[in-house]
C-alpha cells in the first residue's frame, strides 16, 4: 500500500509544470507585444514632436514676417508723414517769403525816381515845343516837329566827346505821341519794380539802358542822331524778366507779368517791322535810315537802342535787383551777367574812342589837303 501514493505524485507534478510554461510564453509574448507597442508609440511621439516643432518654427517665421511688414509699413508711413510735413513747411516758408516780399517792400519804397524822371521829360519836351522855331501853322502842317539838332541834350555822332549826350538824349522826344508812349510804359512797368526793389536799383537799371542804347547805336548806326527814352523803357521791361528769373517762387503773378512783357514786346516789334518795311499801300519801303529827319515824315526809330537797352536792363537787373531766395546756380548767373554787360560796354567805348580819333585825323587830313589844293590853285 505504501507504493500507491508515490505513483500518483508524478501526474500531479506534470500537471502543475505545463501552466508555468504557458505563462512564461504568454509573458514573453506580452512583453514582446508591449515592446513593439512601446516602439510604435515612441516613433509616433517623436514624429508628432517633429511636426509640432516645424509648426512652431513656421509660426515664428510667419510672426517675424508680419512684424517686418508692420515695421516697413510704419517706416513708409513715417516717411510719408515727413514728406507731408516738409511740404507743409515749404509752403509755409514760401507763404512767409511772399508776405515779406510784398508787405515789407510796399512799406519801405515809393516810386520817386519814375515819377521824377517822367515829370522832367514832360517838362523839357514842353519847353522845347514852345521854343523850337516855327509858327503855329507850320506845326499844324508838320505834326512830327524835329528837335533842334543844336540842342545840348541830343546825341550827335559828331560830338561824341561830349559824353553827357550819351545819357541826356533821354530827356528829348520827337513828338507828343513818342513822349506819351514812353512815359506811360515806363510808369506802368517801372513803378512796380521800384516799389519792390527801391529807387536806387531802378535808377541804375534805367540809366544803364539809356547808356547802352546810345552806345549800341553809335556802333551799329554810327551816323544817326538819337532822342527819346526808349532804351530806358526797354530796360524796365527786361528788368521784369530778371526779377522773374531771381524771384519766381516768391512772386504771385510772375506768369502774368511775363506774359504782359512778351505781348507788349511782340506787338511793338510787329508794328516796327510793318512800319519799317511796308507803307499803308503794302509797298516795300527802303531800310535806309536818314541822318536828318525829313520834314513831312516821322523820325526813324532806332531799334538798336531798344535791343541794347533791353540787354542792359536784363543783365543789370540780375546784378542789382533783390534776390529773396539765394540758390547755388544763381552765382553763375550773376557772374555771367556781369561778364556780358562789361564786355559789351568796354567794346562799345573802345570802338567810339577809335572811331572818334580816326574821324578827327581824317578831318584834319582833309582840311590840310583842301588848303594845299587851294594854295596850288592860287586861291586865297
C-alpha positions in Angstrom: 0.0 0.0 0.0 2.8 2.4 0.6 3.8 2.4 -3.2 0.5 3.8 -4.5 0.9 7.4 -3.3 4.3 7.6 -5.0 2.9 6.6 -8.3 0.2 9.2 -8.0 2.6 12.1 -7.4 4.1 12.2 -10.9 1.0 13.2 -12.8 0.4 15.9 -10.2 3.9 17.4 -10.8 3.4 17.2 -14.6 0.0 18.9 -14.3 1.5 21.9 -12.5 4.6 22.4 -14.8 2.6 22.9 -18.1 0.8 26.0 -16.9 4.1 27.6 -15.9 5.4 27.1 -19.4 2.3 28.6 -20.9 2.5 31.5 -18.5 6.2 32.1 -19.4 5.4 32.0 -23.1 2.4 34.3 -22.5 4.6 36.7 -20.6 7.2 36.7 -23.3 4.7 37.3 -26.0 3.0 40.0 -23.9 6.4 41.6 -23.2 7.3 41.5 -26.9 3.9 43.0 -27.8 4.5 45.6 -25.1 7.9 46.3 -26.5 6.6 46.6 -30.0 3.8 48.8 -28.9 6.2 51.0 -27.0 8.4 51.3 -30.1 5.4 52.3 -32.1 4.3 54.8 -29.5 7.8 56.3 -29.2 8.1 56.7 -33.0 4.7 58.2 -33.2 5.5 60.6 -30.4 8.8 61.6 -32.0 7.1 62.2 -35.3 4.5 64.3 -33.5 7.2 66.3 -31.7 8.9 66.9 -35.0 5.7 68.1 -36.6 4.9 70.4 -33.7 8.5 71.8 -33.8 8.2 72.5 -37.5 4.8 74.2 -37.0 6.3 76.2 -34.2 9.2 77.3 -36.4 6.8 78.2 -39.2 4.6 80.2 -36.9 7.7 82.1 -35.6 8.8 82.8 -39.2 5.3 84.0 -40.0 5.2 86.2 -37.0 8.6 87.6 -37.9 7.4 88.4 -41.5 4.3 90.1 -40.1 6.4 92.1 -37.8 8.8 93.1 -40.6 5.8 94.1 -42.8 4.4 96.1 -40.0 7.7 97.8 -39.4 8.0 98.5 -43.2 4.5 100.0 -43.2 5.4 102.1 -40.2 8.5 103.3 -41.9 6.7 104.2 -45.1 4.0 106.0 -43.1 6.7 107.9 -41.2 8.4 108.8 -44.5 5.1 110.0 -46.0 4.4 112.0 -42.8 7.8 113.6 -43.0 7.4 114.4 -46.7 4.0 115.9 -45.9 5.4 117.9 -43.1 8.3 119.1 -45.3 5.8 120.2 -48.0 3.7 122.0 -45.4 6.8 123.7 -44.0 7.9 124.5 -47.6 4.5 126.1 -48.4 4.6 127.9 -45.1 8.1 129.2 -45.9 7.0 130.3 -49.4 4.0 132.0 -48.0 6.1 133.8 -45.4 8.6 134.8 -48.1 5.8 136.0 -50.3 4.4 138.0 -47.5 7.8 139.5 -46.7 8.3 140.1 -50.5 5.1 142.1 -50.7 4.5 143.7 -47.4 8.0 144.9 -46.4 8.8 146.3 -49.9 5.4 148.1 -50.2 6.1 149.6 -46.8 9.6 150.8 -47.5 9.8 152.0 -51.1 8.0 154.7 -53.0 8.3 155.3 -56.8 10.1 158.6 -56.5 12.5 158.1 -59.4 10.0 157.0 -62.1 7.7 159.9 -61.2 10.5 162.4 -61.2 12.1 161.3 -64.5 8.7 161.3 -66.2 7.9 164.8 -64.9 11.3 166.0 -66.1 10.9 164.5 -69.6 7.4 166.1 -70.0 8.7 169.5 -68.8 11.7 169.5 -71.1 9.6 168.5 -74.1 7.0 171.2 -73.3 9.8 173.7 -73.1 11.4 172.6 -76.4 8.0 172.6 -78.1 7.5 176.2 -77.0 11.0 177.4 -78.0 11.6 175.4 -81.3 11.4 177.8 -84.2 8.3 177.7 -86.3 4.8 179.2 -86.4 1.6 177.5 -85.2 0.5 177.0 -88.8 3.8 175.2 -89.6 3.4 172.9 -86.6 -0.2 172.1 -87.8 1.2 171.1 -91.2 4.2 169.3 -89.8 3.0 167.2 -86.8 6.3 165.5 -86.4 8.3 168.5 -85.4 12.0 167.6 -85.2 14.1 168.5 -82.2 16.7 171.2 -82.9 19.9 169.5 -83.9 22.0 172.0 -81.9 20.3 171.0 -78.6 22.8 170.3 -75.9 20.9 167.2 -74.9 20.6 165.4 -78.3 23.0 162.6 -79.0 25.1 163.5 -82.1 27.7 161.2 -83.6 30.0 164.1 -84.5 30.1 165.2 -80.8 30.9 162.0 -79.1 33.5 163.6 -76.8 30.6 165.4 -75.1 30.0 162.4 -73.1 26.8 163.7 -71.3 25.0 163.3 -74.6 25.1 159.5 -74.2 22.6 160.0 -71.3 21.0 163.4 -71.8 19.2 162.4 -75.1 16.6 160.6 -73.0 15.1 164.0 -72.0 14.2 164.8 -75.6 11.4 163.3 -77.7 10.3 163.6 -81.3 6.6 164.4 -80.7 3.9 164.1 -78.1 3.0 160.5 -79.1 6.6 159.5 -78.7 6.7 161.1 -75.3 3.4 159.9 -74.1 4.1 156.3 -75.2 7.4 156.2 -73.3 6.1 157.8 -70.2 3.1 155.5 -69.9 5.1 152.3 -70.5 7.9 153.3 -68.1 5.4 154.2 -65.4 3.4 151.0 -65.9 6.4 148.7 -65.7 8.8 150.8 -63.7 6.6 151.7 -60.7 6.1 148.0 -59.6 9.8 147.4 -59.8 10.6 150.5 -57.8 8.1 149.6 -55.2 9.6 146.2 -54.7 13.3 147.0 -55.1 13.8 150.6 -54.4 14.6 153.8 -56.3 18.4 153.4 -56.4 18.2 150.0 -58.2 15.6 151.1 -60.7 17.5 154.3 -61.4 20.7 152.3 -62.1 18.8 149.9 -64.5 17.1 152.8 -66.3 20.3 154.8 -66.8 22.2 151.7 -67.8 19.5 151.0 -70.5 19.7 154.6 -71.8 23.5 154.5 -71.9 23.5 151.1 -73.6 21.0 152.4 -76.2 23.4 155.3 -77.3 26.4 153.0 -77.2 24.8 150.4 -79.3 23.5 153.0 -81.8 27.0 154.5 -82.0 28.4 151.2 -83.0 25.7 149.9 -85.4 24.3 153.1 -86.8 27.3 155.4 -86.3 25.8 158.4 -88.1 22.4 158.5 -86.5 21.1 161.3 -84.2 19.3 159.9 -81.2 16.5 161.2 -78.9 14.0 159.5 -76.6 14.0 157.3 -73.5 13.2 154.0 -75.3 16.4 152.5 -74.1 15.4 153.0 -70.5 11.8 151.8 -71.2 13.1 148.6 -72.7 15.5 148.3 -69.8 12.4 148.3 -67.4 10.8 145.6 -69.5 13.8 143.4 -69.4 14.3 144.0 -65.7 11.0 142.3 -65.1 12.4 139.2 -66.8 15.4 139.4 -64.5 13.1 139.8 -61.5 11.2 136.7 -62.5 14.4 134.8 -63.0 15.6 135.6 -59.5 12.3 135.6 -57.5 9.9 133.4 -59.4 8.9 131.2 -56.4 8.2 134.3 -54.2 6.0 136.1 -56.8 2.3 135.5 -57.0 1.7 136.9 -60.5 5.0 136.0 -62.2 3.3 134.3 -65.2 1.0 137.3 -65.7 4.0 139.7 -65.7 5.9 137.5 -68.1 3.0 137.3 -70.5 2.4 141.1 -70.4 6.1 141.8 -71.2 6.1 139.3 -74.1 2.8 140.5 -75.5 4.0 144.2 -75.4 7.4 143.4 -77.0 5.8 141.2 -79.7 3.3 144.0 -80.6 6.0 146.6 -80.6 8.3 144.6 -82.8 5.5 143.6 -85.1 4.4 147.2 -85.6 8.1 148.2 -86.1 8.6 145.6 -88.8 5.4 146.6 -90.5 6.1 150.4 -90.4 9.7 150.0 -91.4 9.2 147.6 -94.4 5.7 148.3 -95.6 3.7 151.5 -96.1 -0.1 151.9 -96.0 -0.5 150.5 -99.5 1.7 147.5 -98.8 4.6 148.8 -100.9 8.1 147.9 -99.6 10.0 150.8 -98.1 13.8 151.2 -98.1 15.6 150.2 -95.0 17.9 153.2 -95.2 17.8 155.4 -92.1 18.2 159.1 -92.9 20.8 161.1 -91.0 18.4 164.0 -90.7 14.7 163.8 -90.3 12.5 164.7 -93.3 10.1 167.5 -92.6 6.9 165.6 -93.6 7.9 162.1 -92.4 8.0 160.8 -88.9 11.5 160.4 -87.4 13.0 157.0 -87.8 13.0 154.7 -84.8 16.3 153.3 -83.6 15.5 149.7 -82.7 19.2 149.1 -82.0 18.7 151.3 -78.9 15.7 149.2 -77.9 17.6 145.9 -78.1 20.7 147.1 -76.4 18.6 148.8 -73.7 16.8 145.5 -73.1 20.1 143.7 -72.9 21.4 146.1 -70.3 18.2 146.0 -68.4 18.3 142.2 -68.1 21.9 141.9 -67.2 22.0 144.9 -64.8 18.7 143.6 -63.3 20.3 140.3 -62.5 23.2 142.2 -60.8 21.3 144.8 -58.7 17.8 143.5 -58.0 17.0 141.9 -54.7 17.2 138.2 -54.6 14.8 136.9 -51.9 16.0 133.2 -52.1 19.6 132.5 -53.0 20.4 129.4 -54.9 23.7 127.9 -55.8 23.4 128.3 -59.6 22.5 131.9 -59.3 26.1 132.8 -58.5 27.0 131.6 -62.0 24.2 133.7 -63.5 25.4 136.7 -61.6 29.0 136.4 -63.0 27.7 135.6 -66.5 25.5 138.8 -66.5 28.4 140.9 -65.2 30.7 139.5 -67.9 28.2 140.1 -70.8 27.5 143.7 -69.8 31.1 144.5 -69.1 32.3 143.0 -72.4 29.6 144.9 -74.4 30.3 148.2 -72.6 34.1 148.0 -73.0 33.9 147.1 -76.6 31.5 150.0 -77.4 33.6 152.5 -75.5 36.8 151.4 -77.3 35.0 151.5 -80.6 33.8 155.0 -80.0 37.3 156.2 -79.0 38.9 154.7 -82.0 36.2 155.9 -84.4 36.4 159.4 -82.9 40.1 159.6 -83.1 40.1 158.2 -86.7 37.4 160.7 -87.7 39.3 163.6 -86.3 42.5 162.5 -88.1 40.7 162.1 -91.4 39.0 165.5 -90.9 42.3 167.2 -90.1 44.0 165.5 -93.1 41.2 166.5 -95.4 41.5 170.1 -94.3 45.2 170.1 -94.9 44.7 168.6 -98.4 42.0 171.2 -99.2 44.2 174.0 -98.1 47.1 172.6 -100.2 44.8 172.4 -103.2 43.6 175.9 -102.8 47.2 177.1 -102.4 48.2 175.3 -105.6 45.3 176.8 -107.5 46.2 180.2 -106.3 43.0 180.7 -104.4 43.5 182.7 -101.2 
